[in-house]
């Protein structure tokens, strides 16, 4: 990754401290000293930071080298890295650049380009692309998720009970588009 491209894309921050923190986290990320989920945690996501983080994720994945250490029965297209203990069933498609962490379950799902999935995630009957799914998150019958950051331990599941309305538990400084 060319860190210069990332630095030039850094927006104007309210304070020098916030800009410096952003640059330090991106530098550590580009040197692979920290993971994408850890970088997101350190940057204290808000809408502006999320958009910048997704741009940084794209730049990091542009330099990804393929490495398959998990059990893959599905289809792999492009540059994909899958860590040990991860299981991908025959009805799943992973289209790179994409990275999937350790001990994940990908079943009947599509993982699209520019997606980073943390360790111990479950993605079942769902589609996700151009997103970061952090450690322990679960996407179950979640349909199509794009341009998103899914937090650690978060669960996105299609509501099958009545009433059929959307149900949320949303933390401070969150941004939801439905």
Backbone torsions as a table, in degrees:
resi	resn	phi	psi	omega
1	UNK	NA	141.5	176.4
2	UNK	-93.2	105.8	-176.5
3	UNK	-61.7	-29.8	178.8
4	UNK	-56.3	-40.9	179.0
5	UNK	-61.8	-39.8	180.0
6	UNK	-68.4	-45.6	-178.9
7	UNK	-60.1	-41.3	179.3
8	UNK	-65.6	-25.4	-179.5
9	UNK	-86.0	-4.6	-177.8
10	UNK	-66.5	127.7	-178.9
11	UNK	-76.7	175.8	175.1
12	UNK	-76.6	126.9	178.0
13	UNK	-103.1	158.6	-180.0
14	UNK	-62.9	-34.1	-177.9
15	UNK	-133.3	155.5	175.6
16	UNK	-61.6	-36.6	-178.5
17	UNK	-59.9	-42.2	179.8
18	UNK	-66.4	-39.9	178.6
19	UNK	-66.1	-43.7	179.3
20	UNK	-61.9	-42.2	179.2
21	UNK	-61.4	-44.5	179.1
22	UNK	-58.6	-46.8	-178.8
23	UNK	-66.7	-38.6	178.7
24	UNK	-64.5	-45.0	-179.8
25	UNK	-64.2	-43.4	179.1
26	UNK	-64.8	-37.0	177.0
27	UNK	-63.0	-46.7	178.9
28	UNK	-61.9	-37.9	178.6
29	UNK	-65.5	-45.1	-178.1
30	UNK	-66.1	-29.2	177.3
31	UNK	-86.6	1.7	-179.6
32	UNK	59.8	34.4	175.9
33	UNK	-85.4	-22.6	176.6
34	UNK	-135.0	160.3	179.3
35	UNK	-86.6	165.4	176.2
36	UNK	-59.4	-45.9	178.5
37	UNK	-60.3	-39.5	178.7
38	UNK	-65.2	-39.5	178.1
39	UNK	-61.6	-42.2	178.9
40	UNK	-62.4	-42.6	178.7
41	UNK	-61.6	-44.4	-178.8
42	UNK	-66.2	-30.0	-177.6
43	UNK	-85.7	-0.4	177.2
44	UNK	46.0	75.2	-170.4
45	UNK	-53.6	134.7	163.7
46	UNK	-134.8	-177.6	-175.0
47	UNK	-57.5	-48.6	-178.5
48	UNK	-64.1	-44.7	-179.7
49	UNK	-65.2	-37.2	178.6
50	UNK	-59.8	-47.7	-179.3
51	UNK	-62.5	-40.9	177.5
52	UNK	-66.4	-37.8	-179.3
53	UNK	-66.8	-40.9	177.5
54	UNK	-64.3	-36.3	174.6
55	UNK	-63.6	-43.0	178.8
56	UNK	-64.0	-39.1	177.8
57	UNK	-59.4	-42.8	178.9
58	UNK	-61.7	-43.4	-179.9
59	UNK	-64.6	-41.2	179.0
60	UNK	-64.2	-45.0	-177.7
61	UNK	-70.1	-21.8	176.2
62	UNK	-60.0	-26.9	-179.8
63	UNK	-98.8	9.0	-176.2
64	UNK	-65.6	137.7	173.1
65	UNK	-103.5	139.7	178.8
66	UNK	-66.3	137.2	178.1
67	UNK	-158.9	112.3	-177.5
68	UNK	-109.7	111.9	177.9
69	UNK	-118.8	-9.2	178.5
70	UNK	-91.9	-173.9	-179.7
71	UNK	-96.4	112.8	-175.8
72	UNK	-118.0	119.6	173.8
73	UNK	-111.0	-14.0	-179.7
74	UNK	-85.4	-167.6	-176.4
75	UNK	-96.4	133.7	177.0
76	UNK	-114.5	129.4	177.7
77	UNK	-127.6	127.4	176.2
78	UNK	82.0	-163.1	-177.7
79	UNK	-82.1	112.7	-176.9
80	UNK	-134.7	136.6	174.3
81	UNK	-117.9	124.6	-179.4
82	UNK	-126.7	123.0	-175.1
83	UNK	-84.5	169.6	-175.2
84	UNK	-63.6	148.6	178.3
85	UNK	83.6	-9.6	-179.8
86	UNK	-82.0	138.5	179.5
87	UNK	-121.3	127.8	179.4
88	UNK	-123.3	118.8	-174.5
89	UNK	-79.3	171.4	-173.4
90	UNK	-66.6	-18.2	-179.6
91	UNK	-95.3	17.8	-178.9
92	UNK	-113.4	151.6	177.5
93	UNK	-128.1	129.5	175.1
94	UNK	-116.3	119.6	-177.9
95	UNK	-117.2	117.0	-175.7
96	UNK	-83.4	171.3	7.7
97	UNK	-76.0	132.8	178.9
98	UNK	-152.6	150.0	178.0
99	UNK	-131.6	135.6	-179.7
100	UNK	-127.4	128.2	-175.6
101	UNK	-74.2	-164.8	-176.6
102	UNK	-77.6	148.5	169.4
103	UNK	54.3	42.4	176.6
104	UNK	-98.3	157.9	173.4
105	UNK	-121.2	120.6	177.0
106	UNK	-119.3	114.3	-174.0
107	UNK	-133.2	125.6	177.3
108	UNK	51.1	45.9	-173.5
109	UNK	-136.6	165.1	176.4
110	UNK	-120.7	122.9	174.0
111	UNK	-109.1	113.7	-174.1
112	UNK	-91.8	-179.9	-178.0
113	UNK	-57.5	150.5	175.9
114	UNK	59.7	42.8	176.2
115	UNK	-118.4	133.4	175.3
116	UNK	-117.8	125.1	-178.9
117	UNK	-116.2	125.7	-179.9
118	UNK	-73.6	-179.2	179.8
119	UNK	-68.0	153.0	174.2
120	UNK	55.0	36.2	176.5
121	UNK	-95.1	152.8	173.7
122	UNK	-122.5	125.7	176.6
123	UNK	-126.5	109.8	-172.0
124	UNK	-127.7	126.3	179.0
125	UNK	50.8	45.9	-175.6
126	UNK	-140.8	163.2	173.9
127	UNK	-125.8	136.1	177.6
128	UNK	-144.8	135.1	176.1
129	UNK	-151.3	157.3	-179.8
130	UNK	50.7	47.3	-174.0
131	UNK	-144.9	166.9	173.0
132	UNK	-120.6	123.6	178.7
133	UNK	-111.9	114.1	-172.7
134	UNK	-83.7	167.4	-172.7
135	UNK	-47.9	131.7	174.0
136	UNK	77.3	3.4	-179.8
137	UNK	-72.8	154.4	178.6
138	UNK	-130.7	128.8	173.6
139	UNK	-116.6	113.6	-175.0
140	UNK	-126.3	115.6	-177.3
141	UNK	52.3	39.0	-172.2
142	UNK	-86.5	3.6	-179.5
143	UNK	60.3	-129.9	-171.4
144	UNK	-111.2	114.1	179.4
145	UNK	-110.0	126.8	179.4
146	UNK	-133.4	155.8	173.6
147	UNK	47.4	50.2	-173.0
148	UNK	-132.3	157.4	171.8
149	UNK	-119.4	117.9	180.0
150	UNK	-105.7	121.2	-173.5
151	UNK	-71.5	167.1	179.9
152	UNK	-58.3	130.4	176.0
153	UNK	71.1	4.4	-179.7
154	UNK	-69.8	149.9	176.9
155	UNK	-125.7	125.0	172.3
156	UNK	-117.6	117.5	-175.6
157	UNK	-139.2	135.7	178.2
158	UNK	-64.4	132.3	179.9
159	UNK	-75.5	122.5	179.7
160	UNK	-113.4	8.5	-178.8
161	UNK	-109.3	165.1	177.5
162	UNK	-95.0	142.2	-3.6
163	UNK	-73.0	155.4	-173.2
164	UNK	-80.4	8.6	-177.9
165	UNK	-63.8	165.3	176.7
166	UNK	-77.5	142.5	-179.2
167	UNK	-125.5	131.8	-174.5
168	UNK	-132.2	147.6	161.0
169	UNK	-125.0	109.6	-171.1
170	UNK	-119.9	129.0	-179.0
171	UNK	-82.4	177.8	179.3
172	UNK	-56.1	145.4	175.1
173	UNK	54.7	31.8	179.9
174	UNK	-84.9	163.3	178.3
175	UNK	-137.9	121.0	-179.1
176	UNK	-125.9	131.9	175.6
177	UNK	-123.1	119.2	179.7
178	UNK	-125.4	NA	NA
